[in-house]
Amino acid sequence: PDLSGYEKFGLGNVKYNISGIHVTAVEFPSASISLIPGTGIKLVIGNASLTINMNWNIRTWMFKDSGRSTAYISKVFVTAIFSTPLDNTGHTAISLTSCRTTSGDIDIKLNGKS
């Protein structure tokens, strides 16, 4: 979905809009799945990265600008625990019990008119 809003900076507000968000690349160089007896499944993803392309525009009382942007997010680590209980028909269900995510680096390149 598109992102838009206002932020206060110094002497005025900045109106922003981010649209056309597309994930163009995802890498999982290290991923593992293990069983946790009596609980479910543990998923660990290490050192992942993703590239996102988007359109952006900003407007202040003094100027406006717009363009394209590429964000590269790296050193992403995810640990997720899924429970796997049986439902009342005897089939296995799956639900997310906990999830922890960290990212190390974000590099954003803005291409605009200014």
NUBANU-12186 format. One record per atom (N, C-alpha, C, O, CB): x, y, z; residue in three letters; residue number from 0. Coordinates in Angstrom, 2 decimals, decimal comma, padded with zeros to 5 digits. Each point is the difference from the previous one (the first is absolute). Glycine has a CB too. Layout:
// residues N
SITE         X         Y         Z   vexvo   voke
SITE         X         Y         Z     ala    NUM
...
// end
This chain:
// residues 114
SITE         X         Y         Z   vexvo   voke
SITE    000,83   -001,21    000,00     pro      0
SITE   -000,83    001,21    000,00     pro      0
SITE    000,86    001,27    000,00     pro      0
SITE    001,16   -000,02    000,41     pro      0
SITE   -002,96   -001,25    000,81     pro      0
SITE    001,21    002,34   -001,68     asp      1
SITE    000,69    001,29   -000,01     asp      1
SITE    000,12    000,54    001,42     asp      1
SITE   -000,82   -000,33    000,86     asp      1
SITE   -000,04    000,81   -003,18     asp      1
SITE    001,87    000,34    002,56     leu      2
SITE    000,20    000,64    001,29     leu      2
SITE   -000,07    001,50   -000,18     leu      2
SITE    000,59    000,54   -000,94     leu      2
SITE    000,84   -002,46    001,76     leu      2
SITE   -002,17    002,61    000,05     ser      3
SITE   -000,04    001,46   -000,08     ser      3
SITE   -000,23    000,56    001,39     ser      3
SITE   -000,51   -000,69    000,89     ser      3
SITE   -000,36    000,61   -003,26     ser      3
SITE    001,24    001,35    002,54     gly      4
SITE   -000,20    000,63    001,29     gly      4
SITE    000,69    001,34    000,09     gly      4
SITE    000,47    000,54   -001,00     gly      4
SITE   -000,68   -002,78    002,01     gly      4
SITE    000,28    002,76    000,20     tyr      5
SITE    000,63    001,28    000,31     tyr      5
SITE    001,01   -000,21    001,12     tyr      5
SITE   -000,21   -000,80    000,91     tyr      5
SITE   -001,86    002,07   -001,63     tyr      5
SITE    003,15   -000,54    000,65     glu      6
SITE    000,99    000,02    001,07     glu      6
SITE    000,35    001,46    000,27     glu      6
SITE    000,05    000,81   -000,93     glu      6
SITE    000,88   -003,10    000,29     glu      6
SITE   -000,69    002,62    001,91     lys      7
SITE    000,42    001,35    000,35     lys      7
SITE    001,52    000,08    000,06     lys      7
SITE    000,65   -000,79    000,68     lys      7
SITE   -002,78    001,14    000,62     lys      7
SITE    002,68    000,60   -002,03     phe      8
SITE    001,44    000,25   -000,01     phe      8
SITE    000,24    001,50    000,12     phe      8
SITE   -000,46    000,76   -000,85     phe      8
SITE    000,88   -002,84   -000,55     phe      8
SITE    000,28    002,49    002,41     gly      9
SITE    000,38    001,40    000,13     gly      9
SITE   -001,16    000,97   -000,08     gly      9
SITE   -000,84    000,05    000,90     gly      9
SITE    002,99   -000,67   -001,86     gly      9
SITE   -002,19    001,39   -000,11     leu     10
SITE   -000,98    001,06   -000,14     leu     10
SITE   -001,30   -000,41   -000,68     leu     10
SITE   -000,89    000,83   -000,16     leu     10
SITE    002,78    000,70    000,09     leu     10
SITE   -002,02   -002,79   -000,35     gly     11
SITE   -001,23   -000,36   -000,71     gly     11
SITE   -000,22   -001,48   -000,10     gly     11
SITE    000,77   -000,81    000,52     gly     11
SITE   -000,54    002,88   -001,78     gly     11
SITE   -001,30   -002,41    000,56     asn     12
SITE   -000,36   -001,39   -000,22     asn     12
SITE    000,53   -000,48   -001,34     asn     12
SITE    000,13    000,77   -000,94     asn     12
SITE   -002,18   -000,48    002,35     asn     12
SITE    002,36   -001,57   -001,48     val     13
SITE    000,38   -000,64   -001,24     val     13
SITE   -001,06   -001,04   -000,32     val     13
SITE   -000,23   -000,92    000,79     val     13
SITE    002,72    001,32   -000,38     val     13
SITE   -003,13   -000,25   -001,56     lys     14
SITE   -000,97   -000,98   -000,45     lys     14
SITE    000,74   -000,97   -000,92     lys     14
SITE    000,73    000,43   -000,90     lys     14
SITE   -002,70    001,22    001,08     lys     14
SITE    001,78   -002,95    000,03     tyr     15
SITE    000,70   -000,98   -000,83     tyr     15
SITE   -000,96   -001,05   -000,52     tyr     15
SITE   -001,05   -000,24    000,60     tyr     15
SITE    003,15    000,63    000,70     tyr     15
SITE   -001,74   -001,00   -002,40     asn     16
SITE   -000,75   -001,12   -000,56     asn     16
SITE    001,00   -000,96   -000,64     asn     16
SITE    000,87    000,42   -000,77     asn     16
SITE   -002,93    001,04    000,37     asn     16
SITE    001,94   -002,73    000,72     ile     17
SITE    000,82   -001,06   -000,59     ile     17
SITE   -000,96   -000,97   -000,66     ile     17
SITE   -000,89   -000,53    000,65     ile     17
SITE    002,77    000,78    001,09     ile     17
SITE   -001,70   -000,47   -003,04     ser     18
SITE   -000,94   -000,85   -000,74     ser     18
SITE    000,76   -000,94   -000,94     ser     18
SITE    001,21    000,12   -000,17     ser     18
SITE   -002,97    001,68    000,31     ser     18
SITE    001,03   -002,73   -000,72     gly     19
SITE    000,60   -000,92   -000,95     gly     19
SITE    001,11   -000,83    000,60     gly     19
SITE    001,03   -000,23   -000,63     gly     19
SITE   -001,60    001,80   -001,15     gly     19
SITE    000,37   -002,02    003,02     ile     20
SITE    001,03   -000,75    000,73     ile     20
SITE    000,08   -001,42   -000,57     ile     20
SITE   -000,99   -000,74   -000,02     ile     20
SITE    000,60    002,13    002,12     ile     20
SITE    001,59   -001,76   -002,56     his     21
SITE    000,21   -001,34   -000,56     his     21
SITE    001,27   -000,61    000,58     his     21
SITE    001,06    000,62   -000,06     his     21
SITE   -002,24    000,03   -002,06     his     21
SITE    001,07   -001,85    002,67     val     22
SITE    001,18   -000,75    000,44     val     22
SITE    000,56   -000,66   -001,25     val     22
SITE   -000,66   -000,82   -000,63     val     22
SITE   -000,25    000,42    003,01     val     22
SITE    002,14    000,77   -002,74     thr     23
SITE    000,59   -000,50   -001,25     thr     23
SITE    001,02   -001,12    000,20     thr     23
SITE    000,34   -000,70   -000,96     thr     23
SITE   -000,71    002,96    000,04     thr     23
SITE    000,86   -002,43    002,15     ala     24
SITE    000,96   -001,08    000,26     ala     24
SITE   -000,03   -000,36    001,48     ala     24
SITE   -000,12    000,87    000,86     ala     24
SITE    001,59   -000,09   -002,76     ala     24
SITE   -001,36   -002,07    002,18     val     25
SITE    000,07   -000,52    001,37     val     25
SITE    001,05   -001,11    000,01     val     25
SITE    000,02   -000,87   -000,87     val     25
SITE   -002,47    001,45    001,36     val     25
SITE    003,32   -000,53    000,50     glu     26
SITE    001,02   -001,05    000,14     glu     26
SITE   -000,01   -000,55    001,42     glu     26
SITE    000,00    000,76    000,97     glu     26
SITE    001,42    000,34   -002,75     glu     26
SITE   -001,43   -002,43    001,89     phe     27
SITE    000,07   -000,69    001,29     phe     27
SITE    001,23   -000,91   -000,01     phe     27
SITE   -000,13   -001,20   -000,21     phe     27
SITE   -002,40    001,27    000,48     phe     27
SITE    003,73    000,48   -000,04     pro     28
SITE    001,20   -000,83   -000,06     pro     28
SITE    000,08   -001,02    001,13     pro     28
SITE    000,72   -001,00   -000,12     pro     28
SITE    000,42    002,89   -000,97     pro     28
SITE   -001,86   -001,66    002,18     ser     29
SITE    000,04   -000,93    001,12     ser     29
SITE   -001,40   -000,13    000,58     ser     29
SITE   -000,54    000,96    000,55     ser     29
SITE    002,95   -000,37   -000,04     ser     29
SITE   -002,99   -001,78   -000,63     ala     30
SITE   -001,34   -000,24    000,54     ala     30
SITE   -000,06   -001,43    000,52     ala     30
SITE    000,56   -000,92   -000,59     ala     30
SITE   -001,61    002,61   -001,00     ala     30
SITE    000,35   -001,85    002,71     ser     31
SITE   -000,16   -001,35    000,54     ser     31
SITE   -001,37   -000,14    000,65     ser     31
SITE   -000,59    000,97    000,49     ser     31
SITE    003,08   -001,14   -000,11     ser     31
SITE   -002,99   -001,04   -000,38     ile     32
SITE   -001,26   -000,35    000,65     ile     32
SITE    000,27   -001,17    000,93     ile     32
SITE    000,65   -000,97   -000,39     ile     32
SITE   -002,05    001,79   -001,59     ile     32
SITE    000,91   -000,71    003,21     ser     33
SITE    000,18   -001,10    000,94     ser     33
SITE   -001,30   -000,23    000,77     ser     33
SITE   -000,83    000,90    000,13     ser     33
SITE    003,30   -000,38    000,08     ser     33
SITE   -002,63   -001,73    000,27     leu     34
SITE   -001,17   -000,36    000,80     leu     34
SITE    000,29    000,27    001,47     leu     34
SITE    001,09   -000,28    000,49     leu     34
SITE   -001,77   -001,47   -002,17     leu     34
SITE   -000,30    002,30    002,37     ile     35
SITE    000,09    000,21    001,44     ile     35
SITE   -001,03   -000,94    000,64     ile     35
SITE   -001,20    000,25   -000,09     ile     35
SITE    001,96    002,22   -000,15     ile     35
SITE   -000,30   -003,54    000,89     pro     36
SITE   -000,93   -000,98    000,56     pro     36
SITE   -001,04    000,65    000,92     pro     36
SITE    000,34    000,78    000,89     pro     36
SITE    001,47   -002,49   -001,04     pro     36
SITE   -003,07    001,38   -000,07     gly     37
SITE   -001,08    000,50    000,83     gly     37
SITE   -000,42    001,42   -000,32     gly     37
SITE   -000,95    000,51    000,60     gly     37
SITE    001,76   -002,01    001,13     gly     37
SITE   -000,13    002,16   -002,65     thr     38
SITE   -000,31    001,39   -000,32     thr     38
SITE   -000,35    000,18   -001,47     thr     38
SITE   -001,10    000,45   -000,33     thr     38
SITE    002,61    000,27    002,16     thr     38
SITE   -000,60   -001,08   -002,71     gly     39
SITE   -000,24    000,21   -001,42     gly     39
SITE    001,26    000,09   -000,81     gly     39
SITE    000,85   -000,89    000,05     gly     39
SITE   -002,92    002,02    000,55     gly     39
SITE    002,20   -000,05   -001,34     ile     40
SITE    001,08    000,16   -000,97     ile     40
SITE    000,72    001,33    000,25     ile     40
SITE   -000,63    001,02    000,29     ile     40
SITE   -000,65   -002,41   -002,00     ile     40
SITE    002,61    001,35    001,58     lys     41
SITE    000,81    001,21    000,13     lys     41
SITE    000,64    000,27   -001,36     lys     41
SITE    000,65   -000,87   -000,58     lys     41
SITE   -000,21    000,45    003,06     lys     41
SITE   -000,61    001,64   -002,98     leu     42
SITE    000,59    000,44   -001,24     leu     42
SITE    001,03    001,08    000,32     leu     42
SITE   -000,31    000,97    000,69     leu     42
SITE   -001,80   -001,53   -002,00     leu     42
SITE    003,32    000,38    000,82     val     43
SITE    001,07    000,99    000,21     val     43
SITE    000,55    000,39   -001,37     val     43
SITE    000,43   -000,86   -000,77     val     43
SITE    000,16   -000,10    003,07     val     43
SITE   -000,60    002,25   -002,58     ile     44
SITE    000,57    000,54   -001,24     ile     44
SITE    001,11    000,96    000,41     ile     44
SITE   -000,22    000,92    000,80     ile     44
SITE   -001,98   -001,16   -002,10     ile     44
SITE    003,39    000,02    000,76     gly     45
SITE    001,15    000,83    000,36     gly     45
SITE    000,59    000,71   -001,19     gly     45
SITE    000,11   -000,56   -001,09     gly     45
SITE    000,35   -000,98    002,94     gly     45
SITE   -000,07    002,79   -001,63     asn     46
SITE    000,71    000,80   -000,99     asn     46
SITE   -000,75    000,14   -001,33     asn     46
SITE    000,60   -000,02   -001,07     asn     46
SITE    001,50   -000,72    002,15     asn     46
SITE   -003,42    000,88   -000,99     ala     47
SITE   -000,81    000,17   -001,20     ala     47
SITE    000,10    001,44   -000,50     ala     47
SITE    000,46    000,89    000,72     ala     47
SITE   -002,04   -002,70    000,06     ala     47
SITE    001,15    002,02   -002,02     ser     48
SITE   -000,02    001,35   -000,55     ser     48
SITE   -001,16    000,12   -000,98     ser     48
SITE   -000,48   -001,00   -000,53     ser     48
SITE    002,99    001,23    000,81     ser     48
SITE   -002,95    001,01   -000,50     leu     49
SITE   -001,02    000,24   -000,99     leu     49
SITE    000,18    001,37   -000,63     leu     49
SITE    000,55    000,91    000,60     leu     49
SITE   -002,12   -002,41    000,65     leu     49
SITE    001,08    001,61   -002,47     thr     50
SITE    000,05    001,25   -000,75     thr     50
SITE   -001,42    000,41   -000,32     thr     50
SITE   -000,81   -000,81   -000,47     thr     50
SITE    003,09    000,26   -000,51     thr     50
SITE   -002,60    001,83    001,23     ile     51
SITE   -001,34    000,52   -000,21     ile     51
SITE    000,10    001,25   -000,87     ile     51
SITE    000,79    000,90    000,28     ile     51
SITE   -001,59   -001,84    001,95     ile     51
SITE   -000,01    001,00   -003,29     asn     52
SITE   -000,10    001,19   -000,83     asn     52
SITE   -001,33    000,68    000,27     asn     52
SITE   -001,00   -000,66    000,29     asn     52
SITE    002,47   -000,37   -002,08     asn     52
SITE   -001,50    002,38    001,70     met     53
SITE   -001,22    000,74    000,30     met     53
SITE    000,04    001,38   -000,62     met     53
SITE    001,07    000,49   -000,39     met     53
SITE   -001,33   -001,77    002,52     met     53
SITE   -000,90    001,91   -002,23     asn     54
SITE   -000,13    001,41   -000,37     asn     54
SITE   -000,16    000,79    001,29     asn     54
SITE   -000,52   -000,52    000,98     asn     54
SITE   -000,54   -000,03   -003,25     asn     54
SITE    001,52    001,79    002,27     trp     55
SITE   -000,16    000,84    001,19     trp     55
SITE   -000,27    001,44   -000,42     trp     55
SITE    000,39    000,43   -001,08     trp     55
SITE    001,14   -001,95    002,40     trp     55
SITE   -002,21    002,25   -000,44     asn     56
SITE   -000,09    001,44   -000,16     asn     56
SITE   -000,15    000,65    001,36     asn     56
SITE   -000,61   -000,56    000,91     asn     56
SITE   -000,42    000,29   -003,20     asn     56
SITE    001,60    001,45    002,41     ile     57
SITE   -000,11    000,78    001,24     ile     57
SITE   -000,41    001,42   -000,36     ile     57
SITE    000,26    000,49   -001,09     ile     57
SITE    001,50   -001,92    002,24     ile     57
SITE   -002,42    002,06   -000,18     arg     58
SITE   -000,44    001,39   -000,20     arg     58
SITE    000,10    000,72    001,34     arg     58
SITE   -000,46   -000,49    001,03     arg     58
SITE   -001,10   -000,18   -002,93     arg     58
SITE    002,17    001,85    001,86     thr     59
SITE    000,06    000,88    001,17     thr     59
SITE   -000,54    001,35   -000,43     thr     59
SITE   -000,36    000,19   -001,17     thr     59
SITE    002,37   -001,42    002,18     thr     59
SITE   -002,07    002,15   -000,10     trp     60
SITE   -000,45    001,35   -000,35     trp     60
SITE    000,99    000,69   -000,92     trp     60
SITE   -000,35    000,98   -000,67     trp     60
SITE   -000,85   -000,84    002,86     trp     60
SITE    002,45   -000,64   -002,23     met     61
SITE    001,04    000,66   -000,78     met     61
SITE    000,30   -000,69   -001,34     met     61
SITE    000,34    000,68   -000,96     met     61
SITE    000,63    000,07    003,12     met     61
SITE   -001,09   -002,07   -002,24     phe     62
SITE    000,32   -000,70   -001,25     phe     62
SITE   -000,74   -001,33   -000,07     phe     62
SITE   -000,58   -000,47    000,98     phe     62
SITE    002,84    001,58   -001,02     phe     62
SITE   -002,21   -001,69   -001,16     lys     63
SITE   -000,52   -001,35   -000,20     lys     63
SITE    000,95   -000,74   -000,92     lys     63
SITE    000,69    000,61   -000,82     lys     63
SITE   -003,09    000,15    001,17     lys     63
SITE    002,43   -002,08   -000,23     asp     64
SITE    000,86   -000,81   -000,84     asp     64
SITE   -000,60   -001,40   -000,07     asp     64
SITE   -000,79   -000,40    000,85     asp     64
SITE    002,85    001,76   -000,22     asp     64
SITE   -001,67   -002,10   -001,66     ser     65
SITE   -000,47   -001,37   -000,16     ser     65
SITE    001,03   -000,77   -000,81     ser     65
SITE    000,89    000,59   -000,61     ser     65
SITE   -003,32    000,13    000,73     ser     65
SITE    002,30   -002,04   -000,12     gly     66
SITE    000,92   -000,82   -000,76     gly     66
SITE   -000,17   -001,47    000,31     gly     66
SITE   -001,02   -000,44    000,52     gly     66
SITE    002,59    002,32   -000,56     gly     66
SITE   -000,54   -002,63   -000,30     arg     67
SITE    000,05   -001,45    000,27     arg     67
SITE    001,05   -000,25    001,07     arg     67
SITE    000,92    000,80    000,19     arg     67
SITE   -001,64   -001,36   -002,56     arg     67
SITE    000,56   -000,55    003,06     ser     68
SITE    000,94   -000,35    001,06     ser     68
SITE    000,22   -001,50    000,02     ser     68
SITE   -000,88   -000,78   -000,34     ser     68
SITE    000,13    002,77    001,69     ser     68
SITE    001,95   -002,37   -000,94     thr     69
SITE    000,33   -001,41    000,23     thr     69
SITE    000,53   -000,12    001,42     thr     69
SITE    000,92    000,71    000,39     thr     69
SITE   -000,41   -001,12   -002,87     thr     69
SITE   -001,09   -000,51    003,23     ala     70
SITE    000,47   -000,27    001,36     ala     70
SITE    000,58   -001,41    000,03     ala     70
SITE   -000,64   -000,96   -000,45     ala     70
SITE   -001,10    002,52    001,46     ala     70
SITE    002,94   -001,68   -000,47     tyr     71
SITE    000,65   -001,30    000,17     tyr     71
SITE    000,14   -000,24    001,50     tyr     71
SITE    000,69    000,75    000,69     tyr     71
SITE    000,58   -000,57   -002,93     tyr     71
SITE   -001,93   -001,21    002,73     ile     72
SITE    000,01   -000,33    001,42     ile     72
SITE    000,81   -001,29    000,15     ile     72
SITE   -000,32   -001,01   -000,63     ile     72
SITE   -001,95    002,14    001,06     ile     72
SITE    003,30   -001,09    000,41     ser     73
SITE    000,87   -001,18    000,16     ser     73
SITE    000,19   -000,33    001,48     ser     73
SITE   -000,41    000,75    000,88     ser     73
SITE    001,58   -000,18   -003,03     ser     73
SITE   -000,53   -001,71    002,37     lys     74
SITE    000,25   -000,51    001,35     lys     74
SITE   -001,31   -000,15    000,77     lys     74
SITE   -000,11    000,40    001,16     lys     74
SITE    002,38    000,69   -001,17     lys     74
SITE   -003,26   -001,68   -000,68     val     75
SITE   -001,32   -000,25    000,61     val     75
SITE    000,02   -001,37    000,65     val     75
SITE    000,38   -001,00   -000,63     val     75
SITE   -001,55    002,47   -001,08     val     75
SITE    000,76   -001,51    002,97     phe     76
SITE   -000,07   -001,25    000,75     phe     76
SITE   -001,43   -000,18    000,51     phe     76
SITE   -000,58    000,92    000,58     phe     76
SITE    003,03   -000,75    000,09     phe     76
SITE   -003,00   -001,36   -000,88     val     77
SITE   -001,37   -000,31    000,42     val     77
SITE    000,00   -001,31    000,76     val     77
SITE    000,59   -000,99   -000,44     val     77
SITE   -001,56    002,23   -001,55     val     77
SITE    000,29   -001,25    003,14     thr     78
SITE   -000,26   -001,24    000,73     thr     78
SITE   -001,50   -000,05    000,25     thr     78
SITE   -000,56    000,90    000,62     thr     78
SITE    002,87   -000,93    000,48     thr     78
SITE   -002,96   -001,02   -001,58     ala     79
SITE   -001,45   -000,14    000,16     ala     79
SITE   -000,32   -001,37    000,57     ala     79
SITE    000,60   -001,00   -000,39     ala     79
SITE   -001,01    002,59   -001,53     ala     79
SITE   -000,53   -001,62    002,85     ile     80
SITE   -000,48   -001,25    000,60     ile     80
SITE   -001,46   -000,18   -000,42     ile     80
SITE   -000,83    000,89    000,19     ile     80
SITE    002,45   -000,70    001,80     ile     80
SITE   -001,92   -001,35   -002,55     phe     81
SITE   -001,36   -000,33   -000,40     phe     81
SITE   -000,51   -001,15    000,86     phe     81
SITE    000,70   -001,00    000,17     phe     81
SITE   -000,26    001,77   -002,54     phe     81
SITE   -001,64   -000,63    002,92     ser     82
SITE   -000,61   -001,13    000,71     ser     82
SITE   -000,78   -000,82   -001,02     ser     82
SITE   -000,51    000,53   -000,99     ser     82
SITE    000,36    000,78    003,19     ser     82
SITE    000,07   -002,61   -001,94     thr     83
SITE   -000,66   -000,92   -000,94     thr     83
SITE   -000,99   -000,90    000,73     thr     83
SITE    000,16   -001,22    000,02     thr     83
SITE    001,88    001,27   -001,49     thr     83
SITE   -003,08    000,55    002,07     pro     84
SITE   -000,99   -000,83    000,70     pro     84
SITE   -000,95   -000,68   -000,99     pro     84
SITE   -000,09    000,39   -001,17     pro     84
SITE    000,23    001,14    003,15     pro     84
SITE   -000,83   -002,53   -001,50     leu     85
SITE   -001,05   -000,64   -000,80     leu     85
SITE   -001,29    000,77    000,20     leu     85
SITE   -000,33    000,39    001,12     leu     85
SITE    001,44   -002,68   -000,93     leu     85
SITE   -001,84    002,53   -001,29     asp     86
SITE   -001,30    000,66    000,15     asp     86
SITE   -001,04   -001,04    000,42     asp     86
SITE    000,33   -001,17    000,18     asp     86
SITE    000,28    002,92   -001,92     asp     86
SITE   -001,87   -001,33    001,91     asn     87
SITE   -001,02   -000,92    000,52     asn     87
SITE   -000,41   -001,07   -001,02     asn     87
SITE   -000,79   -000,88    000,33     asn     87
SITE   -000,04    002,73    001,11     asn     87
SITE    001,36   -001,81   -002,67     thr     88
SITE   -000,26   -001,07   -000,97     thr     88
SITE    001,19   -000,95   -000,10     thr     88
SITE   -000,04   -000,97   -000,76     thr     88
SITE   -001,46    002,51   -000,52     thr     88
SITE    002,55   -001,27    002,06     gly     89
SITE    001,18   -000,85   -000,01     gly     89
SITE    001,08    000,41   -000,99     gly     89
SITE    001,03   -000,66   -000,10     gly     89
SITE   -002,52   -001,14    000,80     gly     89
SITE    001,28    002,88   -001,42     his     90
SITE    000,99    000,49   -000,95     his     90
SITE    000,97    000,95    000,71     his     90
SITE   -000,36    000,69    000,96     his     90
SITE   -001,28   -000,93   -002,86     his     90
SITE    002,87    000,26    001,42     thr     91
SITE    000,99    000,89    000,57     thr     91
SITE   -000,26    001,43   -000,44     thr     91
SITE   -000,19    000,28   -001,19     thr     91
SITE    001,88   -002,15    001,23     thr     91
SITE   -001,71    002,76    000,93     ala     92
SITE   -000,12    001,43   -000,29     ala     92
SITE    001,38    000,62    000,23     ala     92
SITE    000,86   -000,62    000,64     ala     92
SITE   -003,34    000,70    000,04     ala     92
SITE    002,69    001,11   -001,17     ile     93
SITE    001,27    000,68    000,23     ile     93
SITE   -000,28    001,46    000,32     ile     93
SITE   -000,80    000,65   -000,67     ile     93
SITE    002,03   -002,24   -000,89     ile     93
SITE   -000,56    002,09    002,60     ser     94
SITE   -000,15    001,42    000,33     ser     94
SITE    001,33    000,53    000,51     ser     94
SITE    000,79   -000,71    000,61     ser     94
SITE   -003,24    000,39   -000,06     ser     94
SITE    002,67    001,60   -000,82     leu     95
SITE    001,23    000,66    000,41     leu     95
SITE   -000,08    000,31    001,49     leu     95
SITE   -000,90    000,72    000,44     leu     95
SITE    001,23    000,26   -002,76     leu     95
SITE    000,61   -001,52    003,10     thr     96
SITE    000,03    000,21    001,44     thr     96
SITE    000,88    001,19    000,37     thr     96
SITE   -000,38    000,81    000,85     thr     96
SITE    000,00   -003,27   -000,50     thr     96
SITE    001,53    002,57   -000,99     ser     97
SITE    000,89    001,13    000,24     ser     97
SITE    000,86    000,25   -001,23     ser     97
SITE    000,26   -000,90   -000,79     ser     97
SITE   -000,24    000,40    003,27     ser     97
SITE    000,41    001,75   -002,60     cys     98
SITE    000,84    000,38   -001,13     cys     98
SITE    000,90    001,14    000,43     cys     98
SITE   -000,46    000,98    000,59     cys     98
SITE   -001,29   -001,73   -002,26     cys     98
SITE    003,03    000,64    001,37     arg     99
SITE    000,97    001,07    000,30     arg     99
SITE    000,80    000,26   -001,26     arg     99
SITE    000,53   -000,93   -000,62     arg     99
SITE   -000,38    000,28    003,09     arg     99
SITE   -000,08    001,92   -002,85     thr    100
SITE    000,71    000,39   -001,21     thr    100
SITE    000,91    001,18    000,29     thr    100
SITE   -000,40    000,95    000,68     thr    100
SITE   -001,49   -001,78   -002,10     thr    100
SITE    003,11    000,77    000,92     thr    101
SITE    000,92    001,13    000,09     thr    101
SITE    000,61    000,23   -001,38     thr    101
SITE    000,14   -000,93   -000,80     thr    101
SITE    000,36    000,46    003,25     thr    101
SITE   -000,14    001,71   -002,71     ser    102
SITE    000,70    000,30   -001,25     ser    102
SITE    001,22    000,84    000,34     ser    102
SITE   -000,03    000,83    000,91     ser    102
SITE   -002,11   -000,93   -002,28     ser    102
SITE    003,21   -000,11    000,64     gly    103
SITE    001,24    000,67    000,30     gly    103
SITE    000,23    001,26   -000,80     gly    103
SITE    000,34    001,04    000,57     gly    103
SITE    000,55   -003,21    000,01     gly    103
SITE   -001,06    002,10   -001,90     asp    104
SITE    000,31    001,14   -000,86     asp    104
SITE   -001,15    000,28   -000,94     asp    104
SITE   -000,64   -000,92   -000,52     asp    104
SITE    003,08    000,38    000,66     asp    104
SITE   -002,70    001,83   -000,36     ile    105
SITE   -000,98    000,44   -000,99     ile    105
SITE    000,68    001,08   -000,85     ile    105
SITE    000,44    001,02    000,52     ile    105
SITE   -002,45   -001,57    001,00     ile    105
SITE    002,08    000,30   -002,81     asp    106
SITE    000,59    000,95   -000,94     asp    106
SITE   -001,10    000,46   -000,93     asp    106
SITE   -000,59   -000,82   -000,71     asp    106
SITE    002,88   -000,28    000,84     asp    106
SITE   -002,58    002,42   -000,15     ile    107
SITE   -001,07    000,55   -000,82     ile    107
SITE    000,59    000,96   -001,02     ile    107
SITE    000,72    000,93    000,36     ile    107
SITE   -002,37   -001,17    001,54     ile    107
SITE    001,34    000,01   -003,16     lys    108
SITE    000,44    000,88   -001,07     lys    108
SITE   -001,24    000,72   -000,54     lys    108
SITE   -000,95   -000,64   -000,46     lys    108
SITE    002,93   -000,87   -000,14     lys    108
SITE   -001,95    002,86    000,65     leu    109
SITE   -001,10    000,82   -000,49     leu    109
SITE    000,39    000,62   -001,33     leu    109
SITE    001,08    000,58   -000,12     leu    109
SITE   -001,84   -000,11    002,48     leu    109
SITE   -000,09   -000,59   -003,35     asn    110
SITE    000,19    000,66   -001,29     asn    110
SITE   -001,19    000,93   -000,19     asn    110
SITE   -001,14   -000,46   -000,11     asn    110
SITE    002,45   -001,51   -000,88     asn    110
SITE   -001,05    003,26    000,95     gly    111
SITE   -001,07    000,98   -000,12     gly    111
SITE    000,39    001,15   -000,90     gly    111
SITE    001,09    000,03   -000,58     gly    111
SITE   -001,86   -000,66    002,83     gly    111
SITE   -000,14    001,56   -002,34     lys    112
SITE    000,22    001,18   -000,86     lys    112
SITE    001,03    000,94    000,59     lys    112
SITE    000,76    000,63   -000,74     lys    112
SITE   -003,08   -000,83   -000,07     lys    112
SITE    002,36    000,31    002,13     ser    113
SITE    000,97    000,91    000,64     ser    113
SITE    001,32   -000,69    000,13     ser    113
SITE    000,95    000,58    000,51     ser    113
SITE   -002,76    000,58    000,74     ser    113
// end
